[in-house]
Amino acid sequence: MKNILLLFYILCPFTILSAQQSIVKIEPLALAASSISLHYEQVFSQQISVQIGGAISNKNIEYWDGLGGEVFGYSLSGQARYYFLPSYANQVAHAPEGMYVAAWGRYHYLRATMEIGGESAEMLQGAAYSGGVLGGFQIWLRHKKRNLLLLDAYMGTGYKIADYDGRFAERGKLIAYTSSGIVPRFGLALGVPF
């Protein structure tokens, strides 16, 4: 709950910039993965917008039969968007509606623990940094020419560098685990004007 309030306080100052060109979004697919993912998009010109957001996840899992634990993680992300094709309702590209390309970046923290004999043992902890490009399309669902709900579908790719410490080998000692490579990025978000 504290993390949700922290995310709310981070996003609130941006709402005073332009009430008509501000959108708050949630990703319903993240809810299926026991996560909450919120984003805020602010339009700065006819074709430029910036989106910031965050996600948090905290769930109990079962590693093996009888051995359970907890996985906690959060991420902070940002996008700079350029709208270049209009939607069906506009003759020219006009943010936040239409087709866009975006540069994105994300920081992700992850911690996994295992409950053994009533005590908690840390299995994995660390962070990942990623960034790349994506393309998407946003469209307002309207009723009587009034914007009700924004649909944002996107996909793209990027590069990730991860640095985790974990108990995987070396007779239970913490070892550095780094992973880097190309990662896909896709999603669906629903937004409301704010």
C-alpha positions in Angstrom: 0.0 0.0 0.0 2.9 2.4 0.8 4.3 1.8 -2.6 1.0 2.6 -4.4 0.8 5.9 -2.4 4.4 6.7 -3.3 3.6 6.2 -7.0 0.5 8.4 -6.6 2.6 11.2 -5.0 5.2 11.0 -7.8 2.6 11.3 -10.5 0.4 14.0 -8.9 2.6 17.1 -9.6 2.3 16.5 -13.3 -1.4 16.8 -13.4 -1.3 20.6 -13.0 0.5 21.0 -16.4 -2.5 20.6 -18.6 -5.7 19.0 -17.5 -7.0 18.5 -21.1 -3.9 16.8 -22.3 -3.1 14.5 -19.4 -3.9 10.8 -19.3 -3.7 8.3 -16.5 -3.4 4.7 -17.7 -3.5 1.2 -16.2 -2.3 -2.0 -17.9 -5.0 -4.7 -17.4 -2.6 -7.5 -18.5 -0.3 -6.7 -15.6 -3.2 -7.4 -13.2 -3.3 -11.0 -14.5 0.3 -11.3 -13.4 -0.5 -10.0 -9.9 1.1 -6.6 -10.7 -0.2 -3.0 -10.7 1.1 -0.9 -13.5 0.2 2.8 -13.7 1.3 5.4 -16.3 0.9 9.1 -16.8 1.1 10.7 -20.3 1.5 14.4 -20.7 1.1 16.0 -24.1 3.6 18.9 -24.8 2.8 19.7 -28.5 0.7 18.5 -31.4 3.0 15.5 -32.0 5.1 15.1 -28.8 4.3 13.6 -25.5 6.1 12.1 -22.5 4.9 9.1 -20.5 6.2 8.1 -17.0 5.1 5.2 -15.0 5.7 2.4 -12.6 4.7 -1.0 -11.6 4.8 -3.1 -8.4 4.4 -6.7 -7.8 4.4 -8.7 -4.5 3.2 -12.3 -4.4 3.7 -15.6 -2.6 4.8 -18.4 -4.8 5.6 -22.1 -4.5 9.1 -23.0 -5.8 8.9 -26.8 -5.2 6.5 -29.0 -3.5 6.3 -27.7 0.1 8.8 -24.9 -0.4 7.3 -21.5 -0.8 8.5 -17.9 -0.8 7.8 -14.4 -1.9 8.7 -12.4 -5.0 8.7 -8.6 -4.8 9.6 -6.3 -7.6 9.0 -2.8 -8.9 9.9 -0.8 -12.0 10.1 2.8 -13.1 9.8 3.7 -16.8 9.7 6.6 -19.2 8.9 7.2 -22.8 9.3 10.1 -25.3 6.6 9.7 -28.0 6.3 11.2 -31.4 2.9 10.9 -33.1 3.2 10.7 -36.9 0.0 9.2 -38.3 -3.5 10.5 -37.4 -6.3 8.4 -36.1 -9.6 8.0 -37.9 -11.1 11.1 -36.1 -8.3 13.5 -37.1 -6.9 14.7 -40.5 -3.4 15.3 -39.1 -1.4 13.6 -36.3 -2.4 15.0 -33.0 -1.1 13.6 -29.7 -2.3 11.6 -27.8 -4.2 9.9 -30.6 -2.9 8.0 -33.6 0.3 6.0 -34.5 3.5 6.8 -32.6 7.1 5.8 -32.2 8.8 6.1 -28.8 12.2 5.8 -27.2 11.8 4.0 -23.8 13.9 3.3 -20.7 13.2 1.2 -17.6 14.7 0.4 -14.3 13.5 -2.9 -12.6 14.3 -4.2 -9.1 13.6 -7.8 -8.1 13.9 -9.7 -4.8 12.9 -13.3 -4.3 13.0 -15.1 -0.9 12.3 -18.7 0.2 10.7 -19.8 3.4 12.8 -22.6 5.0 11.9 -23.9 8.4 10.1 -20.7 9.3 12.9 -18.5 8.3 13.3 -16.4 5.1 16.3 -17.0 2.9 17.1 -14.6 0.1 17.2 -16.4 -3.3 17.7 -13.5 -5.7 18.1 -9.7 -5.5 19.2 -7.1 -8.0 18.3 -4.7 -10.7 17.9 -4.5 -14.5 18.2 -1.6 -16.8 16.7 -1.6 -20.3 15.9 0.7 -23.1 14.9 0.7 -26.7 12.3 1.7 -29.3 8.7 0.8 -29.8 5.7 1.6 -31.9 2.1 1.9 -31.0 -1.4 3.2 -31.7 -3.7 5.1 -29.4 -7.3 5.7 -30.0 -10.0 7.4 -28.0 -13.3 5.5 -27.4 -15.9 8.3 -27.6 -19.5 8.8 -26.8 -21.2 11.9 -28.3 -17.8 13.3 -29.2 -16.6 13.1 -25.6 -13.4 11.2 -24.8 -14.2 8.4 -22.4 -11.5 5.8 -22.6 -8.1 5.7 -24.4 -6.9 2.4 -25.8 -3.0 2.2 -26.2 -1.5 -0.9 -27.9 2.2 -1.1 -28.4 5.1 -3.4 -29.3 8.8 -3.0 -29.8 12.2 -4.2 -28.7 15.1 -3.1 -26.6 18.3 -4.1 -24.8 18.5 -5.2 -21.2 21.4 -5.4 -18.8 20.7 -7.2 -15.5 22.8 -7.6 -12.4 21.4 -10.0 -9.8 22.9 -11.7 -6.8 21.4 -15.1 -6.1 21.8 -18.5 -4.5 22.2 -20.8 -7.5 25.5 -22.6 -7.3 28.8 -22.4 -5.5 27.5 -24.4 -2.5 24.9 -21.8 -1.5 27.1 -18.7 -1.8 25.8 -15.6 -3.4 27.1 -15.3 -6.9 26.8 -12.5 -9.4 24.3 -13.2 -12.2 24.3 -10.8 -15.1 22.2 -11.1 -18.2 22.1 -8.9 -21.2 20.4 -9.1 -24.5 17.6 -8.2 -26.7 14.1 -8.1 -25.0 10.6 -7.8 -26.5 8.3 -5.1 -25.2 4.6 -5.2 -25.8 1.4 -4.2 -24.0 -2.1 -2.9 -23.8 -3.1 0.0 -21.6 -6.4 1.7 -20.9 -6.5 5.4 -20.0 -8.8 8.2 -18.9 -8.3 12.0 -19.4 -7.1 13.7 -16.2 
